[in-house]
């Protein structure tokens, strides 16, 4: 990937980590997710007149992506209900690029240079290592959250591949992502909003403002990422995006006063090495 695409994906990863850190701090699970989706979908709806309709060749991918995104959110919320954020997040985010790399090679025929493949693997190792604490594999104390996190990662890989291909066929990656988020909100918000209506009613004006701001951040982050996948191979872009896990750890340490520790610092160094390998 060239420097511009690398910078786009890293900035998208930083934004992703930022809104996830805020999401974590606010709590309320899917109820907060509804407000964030309103922010994403509302902003997208306002932007619709300024972007062309995606080519019909991409509509099937767009529909599949909406379904995958909805199941992703449901699995993610279930994972956090039973597991730790510090373990669930790295497993799910690390599983995504691993599966994307495998699918890209065997199904999409993306043949990457050896050092890029090595860089992807190093990034994945660095990300998933954050799921381990100390010298024990504490993440496997219970199977349910691990299986849910793996399921979440499968859906991440699914919508990553789907949107990478769909945006390329759309003729306009910008129009694709805007229409995707607008339609997604029309389906997700009424459905989950009704199921979580009691929690949503209890939200304050401050909760709404923060949630809507997170939605705008999430839209920009995913917009940049999907755009990058039209300019570079999907697999390294997907792996690079998951550096958001490292950004999240740093944000947690600086702003949320969470312990950073030698293990997370080592993981950050490993991911940095992987990024350098992909850029060579």
SULVEN-V33101 format. One record per residue. N is the residue number from 1. RES is the residue in one letter. PSI is psi in whole degrees, -180 to 180 (none if undefined). OMEGA is omega in whole degrees, -180 to 180 (NA if undefined). BURIAL is + if it has 24 or more other C-alpha atoms within 12 Angstrom, else -. Layout:
n->N res->RES psi->PSI omega->OMEGA burial->BURIAL
n->N res->RES psi->PSI omega->OMEGA burial->BURIAL
This chain:
n->1 res->X psi->143 omega->179 burial->+
n->2 res->X psi->173 omega->-173 burial->-
n->3 res->X psi->-38 omega->-179 burial->-
n->4 res->X psi->-47 omega->180 burial->-
n->5 res->X psi->-41 omega->178 burial->+
n->6 res->X psi->-45 omega->180 burial->+
n->7 res->X psi->-40 omega->178 burial->-
n->8 res->X psi->-48 omega->-176 burial->+
n->9 res->X psi->-40 omega->179 burial->+
n->10 res->X psi->-39 omega->178 burial->+
n->11 res->X psi->-39 omega->176 burial->+
n->12 res->X psi->-40 omega->179 burial->+
n->13 res->X psi->-40 omega->179 burial->+
n->14 res->X psi->-45 omega->178 burial->+
n->15 res->X psi->-42 omega->179 burial->+
n->16 res->X psi->-45 omega->178 burial->+
n->17 res->X psi->-39 omega->-179 burial->+
n->18 res->X psi->-49 omega->-178 burial->+
n->19 res->X psi->-28 omega->175 burial->+
n->20 res->X psi->-36 omega->177 burial->+
n->21 res->X psi->-41 omega->177 burial->+
n->22 res->X psi->-42 omega->179 burial->+
n->23 res->X psi->-46 omega->180 burial->+
n->24 res->X psi->-43 omega->-178 burial->+
n->25 res->X psi->-31 omega->-179 burial->-
n->26 res->X psi->-33 omega->-179 burial->+
n->27 res->X psi->-158 omega->176 burial->+
n->28 res->X psi->6 omega->170 burial->+
n->29 res->X psi->-128 omega->-175 burial->+
n->30 res->X psi->-26 omega->178 burial->+
n->31 res->X psi->-45 omega->175 burial->+
n->32 res->X psi->-36 omega->178 burial->+
n->33 res->X psi->-33 omega->178 burial->+
n->34 res->X psi->-44 omega->-180 burial->+
n->35 res->X psi->-42 omega->179 burial->+
n->36 res->X psi->-42 omega->-180 burial->+
n->37 res->X psi->-35 omega->175 burial->+
n->38 res->X psi->-41 omega->177 burial->+
n->39 res->X psi->-44 omega->178 burial->+
n->40 res->X psi->-51 omega->-176 burial->+
n->41 res->X psi->-39 omega->180 burial->+
n->42 res->X psi->-44 omega->178 burial->+
n->43 res->X psi->-41 omega->178 burial->+
n->44 res->X psi->-42 omega->180 burial->+
n->45 res->X psi->-39 omega->178 burial->+
n->46 res->X psi->-29 omega->-177 burial->-
n->47 res->X psi->-12 omega->-175 burial->-
n->48 res->X psi->-43 omega->-178 burial->-
n->49 res->X psi->-16 omega->-174 burial->-
n->50 res->X psi->-1 omega->-178 burial->-
n->51 res->X psi->144 omega->-179 burial->-
n->52 res->X psi->157 omega->175 burial->-
n->53 res->X psi->135 omega->179 burial->+
n->54 res->X psi->151 omega->178 burial->+
n->55 res->X psi->141 omega->-180 burial->-
n->56 res->X psi->-24 omega->179 burial->-
n->57 res->X psi->-21 omega->-177 burial->-
n->58 res->X psi->-5 omega->-173 burial->+
n->59 res->X psi->-36 omega->178 burial->+
n->60 res->X psi->-42 omega->178 burial->-
n->61 res->X psi->-39 omega->180 burial->+
n->62 res->X psi->-44 omega->179 burial->+
n->63 res->X psi->-43 omega->179 burial->+
n->64 res->X psi->-39 omega->-180 burial->+
n->65 res->X psi->-40 omega->179 burial->+
n->66 res->X psi->-46 omega->178 burial->+
n->67 res->X psi->-43 omega->-179 burial->+
n->68 res->X psi->-39 omega->179 burial->+
n->69 res->X psi->-39 omega->180 burial->+
n->70 res->X psi->-47 omega->179 burial->+
n->71 res->X psi->-34 omega->176 burial->+
n->72 res->X psi->-47 omega->-179 burial->+
n->73 res->X psi->-40 omega->-180 burial->+
n->74 res->X psi->-45 omega->179 burial->+
n->75 res->X psi->-39 omega->-180 burial->+
n->76 res->X psi->-44 omega->179 burial->+
n->77 res->X psi->-41 omega->178 burial->+
n->78 res->X psi->-38 omega->178 burial->+
n->79 res->X psi->-45 omega->-179 burial->+
n->80 res->X psi->-22 omega->178 burial->+
n->81 res->X psi->-33 omega->-175 burial->-
n->82 res->X psi->-16 omega->-175 burial->-
n->83 res->X psi->174 omega->-179 burial->+
n->84 res->X psi->140 omega->177 burial->+
n->85 res->X psi->-43 omega->-177 burial->+
n->86 res->X psi->-15 omega->178 burial->+
n->87 res->X psi->-41 omega->-178 burial->+
n->88 res->X psi->-47 omega->-175 burial->+
n->89 res->X psi->-49 omega->179 burial->+
n->90 res->X psi->-38 omega->-180 burial->+
n->91 res->X psi->-49 omega->-177 burial->+
n->92 res->X psi->-42 omega->-179 burial->+
n->93 res->X psi->-31 omega->178 burial->+
n->94 res->X psi->-34 omega->179 burial->+
n->95 res->X psi->-36 omega->-178 burial->+
n->96 res->X psi->-61 omega->-178 burial->+
n->97 res->X psi->-27 omega->177 burial->+
n->98 res->X psi->-49 omega->180 burial->+
n->99 res->X psi->-38 omega->178 burial->+
n->100 res->X psi->-41 omega->180 burial->+
n->101 res->X psi->-44 omega->-180 burial->+
n->102 res->X psi->-47 omega->-179 burial->+
n->103 res->X psi->-41 omega->-179 burial->+
n->104 res->X psi->-36 omega->-177 burial->+
n->105 res->X psi->-49 omega->-172 burial->-
n->106 res->X psi->-28 omega->-175 burial->-
n->107 res->X psi->-43 omega->-176 burial->-
n->108 res->X psi->-12 omega->178 burial->-
n->109 res->X psi->27 omega->177 burial->-
n->110 res->X psi->105 omega->-180 burial->-
n->111 res->X psi->110 omega->-174 burial->-
n->112 res->X psi->149 omega->175 burial->+
n->113 res->X psi->153 omega->-176 burial->-
n->114 res->X psi->-42 omega->-177 burial->-
n->115 res->X psi->-26 omega->177 burial->-
n->116 res->X psi->-44 omega->176 burial->+
n->117 res->X psi->-43 omega->178 burial->+
n->118 res->X psi->-42 omega->179 burial->+
n->119 res->X psi->-42 omega->178 burial->+
n->120 res->X psi->-47 omega->-180 burial->+
n->121 res->X psi->-39 omega->179 burial->+
n->122 res->X psi->-42 omega->177 burial->+
n->123 res->X psi->-45 omega->180 burial->+
n->124 res->X psi->-43 omega->179 burial->+
n->125 res->X psi->-44 omega->180 burial->+
n->126 res->X psi->-41 omega->-180 burial->+
n->127 res->X psi->-52 omega->-176 burial->+
n->128 res->X psi->-22 omega->179 burial->+
n->129 res->X psi->-21 omega->178 burial->+
n->130 res->X psi->-13 omega->178 burial->+
n->131 res->X psi->-11 omega->-179 burial->+
n->132 res->X psi->146 omega->-178 burial->+
n->133 res->X psi->129 omega->179 burial->-
n->134 res->X psi->-131 omega->-180 burial->-
n->135 res->X psi->8 omega->-178 burial->-
n->136 res->X psi->153 omega->178 burial->-
n->137 res->X psi->70 omega->-174 burial->-
n->138 res->X psi->-18 omega->-179 burial->-
n->139 res->X psi->-24 omega->-177 burial->+
n->140 res->X psi->20 omega->177 burial->-
n->141 res->X psi->-32 omega->174 burial->-
n->142 res->X psi->143 omega->-174 burial->-
n->143 res->X psi->-33 omega->-173 burial->-
n->144 res->X psi->-54 omega->-179 burial->-
n->145 res->X psi->-33 omega->179 burial->+
n->146 res->X psi->-46 omega->180 burial->+
n->147 res->X psi->-39 omega->178 burial->+
n->148 res->X psi->-39 omega->178 burial->+
n->149 res->X psi->-40 omega->177 burial->+
n->150 res->X psi->-42 omega->177 burial->+
n->151 res->X psi->-41 omega->177 burial->+
n->152 res->X psi->-43 omega->179 burial->+
n->153 res->X psi->-35 omega->178 burial->+
n->154 res->X psi->-42 omega->178 burial->+
n->155 res->X psi->-34 omega->175 burial->+
n->156 res->X psi->-47 omega->179 burial->+
n->157 res->X psi->-39 omega->-179 burial->+
n->158 res->X psi->-50 omega->-178 burial->+
n->159 res->X psi->-24 omega->176 burial->+
n->160 res->X psi->-50 omega->178 burial->+
n->161 res->X psi->-46 omega->-178 burial->+
n->162 res->X psi->-46 omega->-178 burial->+
n->163 res->X psi->-32 omega->176 burial->+
n->164 res->X psi->-43 omega->179 burial->+
n->165 res->X psi->-42 omega->-178 burial->+
n->166 res->X psi->-43 omega->-179 burial->+
n->167 res->X psi->-32 omega->179 burial->+
n->168 res->X psi->-35 omega->-180 burial->+
n->169 res->X psi->-19 omega->-174 burial->+
n->170 res->X psi->-22 omega->-175 burial->+
n->171 res->X psi->-15 omega->179 burial->-
n->172 res->X psi->101 omega->179 burial->+
n->173 res->X psi->-28 omega->-180 burial->+
n->174 res->X psi->-47 omega->177 burial->+
n->175 res->X psi->-38 omega->-180 burial->+
n->176 res->X psi->-51 omega->-175 burial->+
n->177 res->X psi->-36 omega->179 burial->+
n->178 res->X psi->-47 omega->178 burial->+
n->179 res->X psi->-38 omega->179 burial->+
n->180 res->X psi->-50 omega->-176 burial->+
n->181 res->X psi->-34 omega->179 burial->+
n->182 res->X psi->-47 omega->-179 burial->+
n->183 res->X psi->-39 omega->179 burial->+
n->184 res->X psi->-44 omega->-180 burial->+
n->185 res->X psi->-38 omega->-180 burial->+
n->186 res->X psi->-29 omega->-180 burial->+
n->187 res->X psi->-47 omega->-173 burial->-
n->188 res->X psi->-45 omega->-173 burial->+
n->189 res->X psi->-51 omega->179 burial->+
n->190 res->X psi->-40 omega->-176 burial->-
n->191 res->X psi->-59 omega->-177 burial->-
n->192 res->X psi->-32 omega->178 burial->+
n->193 res->X psi->-39 omega->178 burial->+
n->194 res->X psi->-42 omega->-179 burial->-
n->195 res->X psi->-28 omega->-178 burial->-
n->196 res->X psi->27 omega->-172 burial->-
n->197 res->X psi->-34 omega->-179 burial->-
n->198 res->X psi->-43 omega->179 burial->-
n->199 res->X psi->-38 omega->-179 burial->-
n->200 res->X psi->-38 omega->179 burial->+
n->201 res->X psi->-29 omega->-177 burial->-
n->202 res->X psi->-8 omega->-179 burial->-
n->203 res->X psi->142 omega->176 burial->-
n->204 res->X psi->172 omega->177 burial->-
n->205 res->X psi->-36 omega->178 burial->-
n->206 res->X psi->-42 omega->178 burial->-
n->207 res->X psi->-42 omega->-180 burial->+
n->208 res->X psi->-44 omega->-179 burial->+
n->209 res->X psi->-43 omega->-180 burial->-
n->210 res->X psi->-43 omega->180 burial->+
n->211 res->X psi->-43 omega->179 burial->+
n->212 res->X psi->-38 omega->177 burial->+
n->213 res->X psi->-40 omega->176 burial->+
n->214 res->X psi->-37 omega->179 burial->+
n->215 res->X psi->-41 omega->178 burial->+
n->216 res->X psi->-43 omega->178 burial->+
n->217 res->X psi->-44 omega->-179 burial->+
n->218 res->X psi->-39 omega->179 burial->+
n->219 res->X psi->-48 omega->-179 burial->+
n->220 res->X psi->-42 omega->-179 burial->+
n->221 res->X psi->-47 omega->-177 burial->+
n->222 res->X psi->-33 omega->176 burial->+
n->223 res->X psi->-49 omega->180 burial->+
n->224 res->X psi->-40 omega->-178 burial->+
n->225 res->X psi->-47 omega->180 burial->+
n->226 res->X psi->-40 omega->177 burial->+
n->227 res->X psi->-44 omega->-180 burial->+
n->228 res->X psi->-35 omega->-179 burial->+
n->229 res->X psi->-16 omega->175 burial->+
n->230 res->X psi->-11 omega->-178 burial->+
n->231 res->X psi->-12 omega->-177 burial->+
n->232 res->X psi->164 omega->175 burial->+
n->233 res->X psi->146 omega->-174 burial->+
n->234 res->X psi->-43 omega->-172 burial->+
n->235 res->X psi->-54 omega->180 burial->+
n->236 res->X psi->-32 omega->177 burial->+
n->237 res->X psi->-41 omega->180 burial->+
n->238 res->X psi->-42 omega->179 burial->+
n->239 res->X psi->-42 omega->-179 burial->+
n->240 res->X psi->-36 omega->-180 burial->+
n->241 res->X psi->-32 omega->-176 burial->+
n->242 res->X psi->5 omega->168 burial->+
n->243 res->X psi->-7 omega->174 burial->+
n->244 res->X psi->-29 omega->178 burial->+
n->245 res->X psi->-42 omega->178 burial->+
n->246 res->X psi->-44 omega->177 burial->+
n->247 res->X psi->-40 omega->-180 burial->+
n->248 res->X psi->-41 omega->179 burial->+
n->249 res->X psi->-41 omega->180 burial->+
n->250 res->X psi->-41 omega->178 burial->+
n->251 res->X psi->-42 omega->179 burial->+
n->252 res->X psi->-39 omega->-179 burial->+
n->253 res->X psi->-40 omega->-175 burial->-
n->254 res->X psi->-46 omega->-172 burial->-
n->255 res->X psi->-32 omega->-179 burial->-
n->256 res->X psi->1 omega->178 burial->-
n->257 res->X psi->33 omega->176 burial->-
n->258 res->X psi->148 omega->180 burial->-
n->259 res->X psi->135 omega->179 burial->-
n->260 res->X psi->-56 omega->174 burial->+
n->261 res->X psi->159 omega->-179 burial->-
n->262 res->X psi->-33 omega->-177 burial->-
n->263 res->X psi->-44 omega->-180 burial->-
n->264 res->X psi->-35 omega->177 burial->+
n->265 res->X psi->-44 omega->178 burial->-
n->266 res->X psi->-43 omega->179 burial->-
n->267 res->X psi->-40 omega->179 burial->+
n->268 res->X psi->-40 omega->178 burial->+
n->269 res->X psi->-43 omega->180 burial->-
n->270 res->X psi->-45 omega->179 burial->+
n->271 res->X psi->-41 omega->179 burial->+
n->272 res->X psi->-43 omega->177 burial->+
n->273 res->X psi->-42 omega->179 burial->+
n->274 res->X psi->-40 omega->178 burial->+
n->275 res->X psi->-42 omega->179 burial->+
n->276 res->X psi->-42 omega->179 burial->+
n->277 res->X psi->-39 omega->-180 burial->+
n->278 res->X psi->-25 omega->-178 burial->+
n->279 res->X psi->-17 omega->-176 burial->+
n->280 res->X psi->none omega->NA burial->-
